[in-house]
Amino acid sequence: MYDIITAGSATVDVFANTHSQLVKFVTNDGEDDYIAYPSGSKILIKNLTFLVGGGGTNTAVSFSRLGCKTAYLGNIGLDANSHRVLDLLKDEQIDFIGTRSGQTGYSIILDSIEQDRTILTFKGANDELSFEEINKDQFDAKWFYSSSLTGNSQETLRKLVHLAYEKHIKIAFNPSNYQATLGYEALKDILERCTVLVMNKEEANLLFNQNNQPELFSHFLSEHKSAYVVITDGAKGAICHHDDEQCTITPSPHLSVVETTGAGDAFASGFVAGLFHHLPLADAMKLGMVQAESVIQSIGAKESLLLKEVAFSRIGQFQGTISFQKEEQRFTSPKQNHLLPPQFYEAEPERGFRFDTGQNITSLEELGYYLEFMSDEQFNKHVSIHHNHFADWVEHVFSLSNLANQLRKLPIRKAQSSLIINFVHKGGNP
């Protein structure tokens, strides 16, 4: 029996370091960034790096290094690139229990001057994983983790989840943006069988149709309280909903970010590995975060993944913040039993609250948590009997005069923090 079987893509990744330009388009709906190259020109590549990537193999390596007996289940090609994948799995002591056909997946990662990236991806064999060709006797583990599977492999994933559920294997799922676009109903039978569901903020909004059905996510949480539902938000950190509690984590300050490919896989796999090792929720979140922090400080999704001993030691040295808050069930009336979602307030970066440390806060909820953990010395720079910069920002940016006036009456840091967090999670009611 394996500790964890991972399913997902396997690719050969090419990292191209070029002289790209970043173009920003501002519309009524917000701001979008684009990597641009001159049309009709030859672009010189400064550095070219070939690595094995894909969510399935990224997480498999992470699990293996974190002390889990791991197998990878996917479809890889019959070409030369497939040997790169198989050699990596062997070197990382990961068993391959998948199938082979077609051409191995391939990705080209283009860098950006703002330390983010754009990926051109060819799915190839990743879209052709056949349930009928999988050796079911090898599908035996304590956990089954799946990242994105698309094309014909999407239906295979559904069957694997049902098989895992029948075998009492715990299920963790990290859907892609494409899968999230399918919507809740299309993935309902997968989601309802999950022990762990990890999404980024954009995927969560798509999956649960937050714009048109804002109550759907709250209803899902109320129906699956024992599940771990994690939403990541890039540099802002992540929130885990579990057993009527929210666990919020922010990353360590002053990280030197080189490249962000694989950060999501590292966090999700680190978190699930923490649960596998029976760590408390806070430490499981920290394990996910330190694994992700290590990855983003070098090129490649696997090269800087931590071994178990190093990762566990960094849990104790973690410099980010972590906090817990009780989930609040909000009802329109006792008769309707209808959950109201929290009301989120977020400003554009240029209208954020910037501290002298360089930290720029853009959301009301973020301010609430930041107040909880900031030093009294930092707090007193912004709040006195003569002024309250936080209240001014709340009033001028979000037009929340009543909340701002209440903040001005509270000279205590933690009291202001509680007021703001409660305001947000009560749907904008004081």
N, C-alpha and C positions, 0 to 999 in steps of 0.2 A: 504493500500500500504506500502511496505517495502522501506527503504532507499536503502538497498543492500541485494541481494541474492547471497550467495557464493555456488559454486559447486566445488567438489573435494573430495579427499579421507578422510576417518576417520579411524584411527588405534589406537590400544593400543600399546604404545611404552615402551619397556623395556631398560633402560639404564644400561649397564653392565660396571662397572669400574674394569678393570683387569690389570695385569702386562704384557701388550702387548709390543712387540718390533717393532720398525720402521725400515724397510729395504728399502734402496734406490737403484734403478736400473738406471744406466746411459747408454743410447743408443745414436745412431747417431741422433735420433729424439728428444732427450731431457732427462728429468729425471722423473721417476715415483716413488711414495712412496707406500709401502705396509705394512699393519699391519700383524705381523707374530706371530705364536704360535708354540711351539715345537710339532712335530707330535707324536701322540700316548700317550700324557700326559694328566693328569687331571689339568685343570687351575682353580685356586681359584679366585672367584669374591670378590673383596673388598667391593663393594656397589652395591645394586640392587634397581632401582627406577622404578615404574610403573606410566606412565602418558598417557593421551590421546593426540594423535598427528594426523598427516595427514594434507595436505595443505588446505583442505576444512574447517576443524574445526579450524585450527590455524588462518586462516584469518578471519573466522567468529567471533572468540573471540576478535581479534584485532579490527575489525570494531565495535563490540558491545561496547567495552571499550572506543572507541574513539567517542562515542555518536551517533552511527548509529543504527536505528531500523533494526535488522538483522535476516535473515532466512538462514538455512543451507539446501542445496539440495544435497543429495547423497544417496547411498544405504548402509545400515549397516546390520549386521547379526541378526540372531534370537537366538544367544547364550548368555552366561553370560557376555562376554566382551561388548556386545552392550549396556548393562545397564550403564557401565562406560561412554560411549559416550553420551547417552541420559541424564544421570544425570548432566554431565558437561554442556551440552547445556542449560538445565533448570537453572542451577546455574548462568550461564552467560547471562540469559534472551535472549536466541536465540531460535527462533521457528524452529522445525524440520518439513520440508515439503517434505521429501524424501520418499524412499521406503525401504522395509526390506526383505531380503532373504539371505540364505547361512550363511557363517562364517565371522565374523568381521575381517577386516584387522589387521595385526600384524607386528610389526617391532622390531628388536633387534639392538640397537645402541652400537657399540663397540668404546671405547675411544682410543685416540692415545696420545703419549707423546708430540706431537706437537700441541695439542689443537684443532685437527680436528677429524673427525669421519668417520667410515664406517658403513653403514646401511644394514642389512639383512631384506628384506621386503617381506611379503606375502600379495598380493593384496586382495584376497578373494572376499567379497561382493562388494568391490569398483569397480571391473571390470564388474559388472552386473546391472548397473543402466539402467532401461528400460524407454524409452521416453513414451511409451504407458501407463505405470502405473503411471506416474506423474500427479498430479492434476494441470491442466493448469490454473484453476481459481486462484490458489495460486501464480502463477508465475506473480507477479505484483510488480514492483519495479522501482526505479529511476536508479539503477545501477545493472548490473549482472557481477559478478567477478568469473572467473573460473581458478583454478590451474589445475594440471595434472589429466586427466581422460584417462584411457587406457582400453584395451580389448574391450568388447562390449559397454562399456560406452563412448568410443571415438566417435562413431556414434551418441549417445545420445547428447553429447556435441555439435556436429555440428547442430543438430536439435534445441537445446536450444538457440544457438547463432542466428539462423535464426528467431526463435520465438521472442527473445528479440529485434532483429532489426526491425521486423514487428510491435512490440509494442512501438517502439521508446525508448527503454531502452538502456542506455549507457553500452557499453561492455568493460570489462577489462580482459585481458588474460595473464596468466603466464605459458607458456608451460614448460613441463619437458624436460630433455635431450632426453628421448625416443621419445616424440612427435617431438622435433626439428630434430631428425634423419630422420623422414619421409620426411622432406624437404618442401620448400616453396609451391610447386605446390599442395602437398597433403593437406596443411592447408590454401591455398589461400583464400577460401571463408570465413574462420574464421578471418584471419588476416585483410582482407580488410573491415571488419565490426567493427573493434576495435577502441574505443576511446583511450584506453591505452593498450600498449603492453610492458610487462616487461620480460626481459631475462637476464641470466648471459652471460658472454663473450663467454663461450664454446657453449651455446645454440644458441647464435646469429650466431656464425661461422658455426654451423651445419645447422641451419634453412635457412640461406641465402647463403650457399655453397660458403663461402668466398674464398676458395682455387681455385675453378674452375670458379666461376662467381662473381668476386669481384665488378662488377658494380651493382649487383642485389640489395644490401642494399641501395646504394645511389639512385637508381631508385625508390625503395619503399618509401624512405623519400620524394622524390620530388613529388610523386603521392599522399602522405597522410600527407601533411604539418600540418594539423590541429590536427593530432593524437599526442599522447605523447608516444614516443618510447624510452624506458629506458633500458640501458645496465649496469648491475652491474658487478663489478670486485673485489669482496671480500674486503680485507683490503684497496684496493686502492680507493674504493668509487664507484661512478656511474655517468653516463652521460645520460641526457634526451635531445632528439631531438624533437623540437616543433616549428612550425611557423618560420622556417629558422633560429632557434637559437639553440645553444648547452648550456645546463646548467650542469656544472660539480661540483660535490660535493665530498669532502673527509671527512672521519670520524674524530671525535675528537681524539686528541693524547692521548697516555698513558692510553688506556683502559685496564682493567684487564679481559682478555678473559678466560672464563671457558669452554664454549662449544658452538659450532656454529650452532647446529640444530635449524632450524626455522628462521634463520636470514633473508633469502630471502623472506619468507612469511611475516615476520614483516615489512621489508622495503616496499615491494610491497603494502601491505594492508594500511600501514601508508601513503604512497604516494597517493593512490586512495582516502583514507579518507580525505586527505588534499584538493584534488580537489572537493570532495563532499561538503566540508565545504567552498568552494569558496576561499581558500587561494591562494595567489600569487604562481607562480611556485616555486620560491626559498623556500618559507615556506613549500610547499607541499613536496619538496625534503628533507628539514630538518626534517619534521614530520616522513617521512619514515626512515631517518637515526637515529633519537633519539629512535624510536621504536626498530629498529634493535640493536642499541648499548645496550639498556636495556636487550634484550633477551640474547645476547652472554655473559653476565656477570653472568649467573646462568645456572643451568641444566634445560632443558625442553624448549619447543617452546612457551609455553603459560604463565608460572608462573610469568614472569617478564614483561609481556605486560603492557604498561602504560594506565592509565585512561586518559580521555580527558584533564582534568584540569592540570594534571601533565605533560602530553606530550606537551601541548601548552606552558606551562611555560618554558619547556626545549628548545623550539624553540628559545626563546630569549636568552638562556644561551649557545647555541650551540657553540662549540669551534673548529669545523672543518672549512674547507674553502669551499666557493662556488663562482663560477664565471660564466659569460655569454660570449659567443662568437657567432658571426654571422656564420651561415652555409655558406660555399662557394660552389657555383655551378661551377664545373670544366668541360670543354668541350674539346674534342679532336680537333674539328673544328666547325665553325658556321654551317656547312652543316650537320654534323653527329648528333649533339644534343645528345651526348653520355656522361653520367656522369662518371667521373673518381673518384675512391675511394681514400681516403687519404692513404698515405704510412706510415705504422707504423714501428717503430724501437724499438725492445725490446731485452735486454741483459739477459743472465742468472744471477740469484741473486748474484753469486760470482763475477761477473764482473760489478755489479752496482756501482753507485756513493754513497758512504756512508758519511753522515755528522757526525760531532762530537756529535750531539744529538741522534745518533743511527738510524736516518731515512736512509733507503736504497732505492735509486731510480734506477729503471731498464729500464725505457722507455724514449725515447726522448721527447714525449709529456708530460710525467709526470714532466720532468725537466722544460719544458716551463711553466707549471702551478705553479710549486713550486717556480720558480724565481719570478713570479708575486706577490706572497704573503709573501716571506721571508723578514726578516728585513734587513735593509741596513748594520747593523753590521755583520750579518751572511754572506751577500753577499761579503763584503769587506775582509773577511777571505780567500776567494777563487779567488778574482779578484783584481789585482792591475796593475800598469804600468809594472811590472816585470813578472807577471804570470797571467794565466787564467785557473784554474783547470777544469772549465766546458768545455772550448774549447778543452783542452787536452783529456778529457774523450770522447767527441764527436768524436774526430779524431782517438783515439787509439781503441775504442770499436766498433764504427760504420763505421770507415774508411771514414768519411765525411770531407775531408780536406778543401774543399771550404767553407762549413758552419763553420767549426772551425776557419778559418782565418777571416771570417766576424765577428764572436763573439769576436775575439781578438781586433777588431777595435772599439768595442762598450763597453765603460766602464760603461754604464748605465744599471741598473738591468732590468727595464721594457722594455727597447729596446731589450735586449737579449731575454727576455721572448717572446715578439711579434715576433721576428725573428724566433725563434724555432717553435712556434705554427703555424705560417704561413707556414713555411717550411714543416711541417708534413701534414697540411691540404691542401697543394697544390700538394700533391702527390710526395714530395721529390724535388720540384723545389724551388730555392731561390726567 
